[in-house]
Amino acid sequence: MALNYVWVSFFLITFVVALIKLIGGDTEVFQHIVNALFESAANGATISLGLVGMMTFALGIMKIGERGGMINIFARIVGPFFHKLFPEIPKNHPALGSMLMNFSANALGLDNAATPLGLKAMKELQELNPQKETASNAQIMFIVLNASSLTLLPISIMAYRQEAGAAQPSDIFLPILIATFFSTLAALILVAIYQRINLFNRTILAYLGGLSLLVFGTLYYFNTLSQEQIGVLSRVVGNVTLFSIFVSFIALALFRRINVYDAFIEGAKEGFDVAVKIIPYLVAILVGIAVFRASGTMDYLVGGITFLLSSTGIDTGFVDALPVAFMKPLSGSGARGLMVELMATKGADDFAARVACVIQGSTETTFYVLAVYFGSVAIKNTRHALPCALLAELVGVVAAIIVSYLFFA
């Protein structure tokens, strides 16, 4: 229901704002809105079909992992922790391994691989869902944690900074790692409150402690490296890790005398069906976002916040980065475009440009994630998924701004 109200609000607010602008003399506003509507509808279908190749490959590899037993091994590794967070999932269920793979791909900055793995996990969770049109607790926990976007290696953002002429392209690495850690922690706490999960359980605390050590250990190690070394290591670690996982799937399946090729083909056939199924949901959310942007409502929102901050005497050095914060939950490509544009106009090492980069790396495209993941299994009632995801995103934005002041102001 939450997505229903949000989607309707996009159109109603857009219509009101456009009427005001038309009365004010902007005769082109509705033309811009209609053009954006048609373009975004076409983009939604294009994006969905573009997922076919990755979905086909990823689900084929995952089927090899299931047949060979590697997914089961992953499920056992995270089983004690995930059993506390996802109590309705049976022990060693394949969904546990798929979720771990998705989280790992996201953490390594491998977005193209993460989406198919996440859709695979949603399909497996849907098999356990007794109410097929209503999101289960496990699906909500998975999606909100996914939308919180724990990122260990923000490779693409460092690449954009390098292209923009930044003196030290990787100087946003530590701020992003800290901000995204807090957004993920907020996501976990928020959903746990809704679902009455005891986070003070010894098992949960032990795993969270291990994750904290990994995050801050990575912080400490990368702090000893040069900027060039950080960039190279980030790219190498992410891609070597991912390809090593694929090879381990194939090797173990071969060792257990599984017909690897047939297993791949069987899983790959599912990829096309999933990619096509999400087209209506993706088009719907992209169209709503597009008309909202085209009406100029986003500009008014940023202008209003700037005025309020200025009148209270709060430093407004970060305000130019706020369009990225507002755009990110709506459109990843739109937020990326705003980030690149800000670096081009103000310089890559400008404070607001750095804040924009940290926000881009520590937040996620919430509406896109919810539309695609829930749409892939035809979930209509998303329950508390959207408010939890948006609040976690807000924590990520606030943390990004505060950390940026600590590092760059």
C-alpha positions, 0 to 999 in steps of 0.5 A: 500500500505504501508504494501505491500512495507514493506512486499516486503522490508523484502524479498528483504533486506533479500536476499541481506544480505544473499547473502553477507553473503554467499559470505563471507563464511556463507554457512548456512545462506539460510538454516536458512532463509528457516527453519525460513520461514516454522516455522513462516508459521506454527506458524501463522496458530497455533496462528490464530487457538489459537484465536478461543477459545478466539474469540468465548467466547469474541464475545459471551459475546459481543453479550450478552452486545449488546442485554442487552444494556450494550454496549450501556451504554458504548457507551454513556459514551464515546460518546461525546469524541469519536464523536469528534475523530470518527465523521463518527460513528453515535451516540451510535453506538455499535462500540463505546462500543467495542472500549472502551472495547478493550482500557480498556483491553489493559490498564489493560494488558489483551492482550488475551481479547483485541484482540477479542474485537478489532476485534469485533470493526473492524467488526462494523466499517467496516459496516460503511465503504463505501469503503470496501477495503480502511481503513476508518478514524475511523478504522485508528484512532482506530488501531493507538491508539490501537497500541500505547498501553496505559498500566496502569498495566504491569503485565506480565513484572513485573512477568518476572522481578520477575522470573529473580531475580530483587530486585524490580520487579515493579520498571519499573511500573512508567516509563512504565506508563509515556512512554506509555502515551506519545506514546498514546498522539503522536498517537492521535496527528499524526492521528488528523493532518492527519484527520484534527481533532481539538484537542483543542475542549473543549470536547476532552481537558476535556476527555484528562484532565480526562485521564491525571488525571487517569494516574498521579493519578495512578502514585501517588497512586502506588508510596505510595505502597510497591513493593509486594503490587503493584504486587498483586494490579495490578493482582487483579484490572485487572482480577476483572475489566474484570470479573465484566464487563462480569458479568454486561453484563449477569446481565443486559441482564437477567434483561431485559429478554434476552435469555442470552445463545442463545445470547452467542451462536449467537455471539460465532458463529462469533468467528470461522469465524473471527479467520480463516479469519485472517490466510493468513494475519498473516502468511504473516507478520510473514513469512516476519519478520522471514526471516528478523530476520534469515538473521542477518539483525537485528544484523547489524542494531543494530551494525550500530547504536552502532557505530554511537552513540559511534563515537558521544560520546553519552552514549551507555548504552541503546544500548543493549536494542535496539533489543527489540525496533526493534523487538517489532513492528515486533513480540511481542514474539520475543521482549519478548524473547530478553528482557528475554535473556537480563535479563538472561545475564546481570541481571534483574537490569542492566540498559539496561535490565530495558530499555528493560522492559520499551520499551516492556511495552510501545510499541506494535506489530504494524505490527501484529496489522495492519495485524490481524485487517485489515486482519479480514475485508479484508482491502488492502489500509491502507492509513496513518495507518502504518506511524502514528503507527510507529511514535507513536511507535518511540515516545514510544521508545524514551520516554522509554529511556529518562524516564529510564535514569531519573529513573535508570541511 
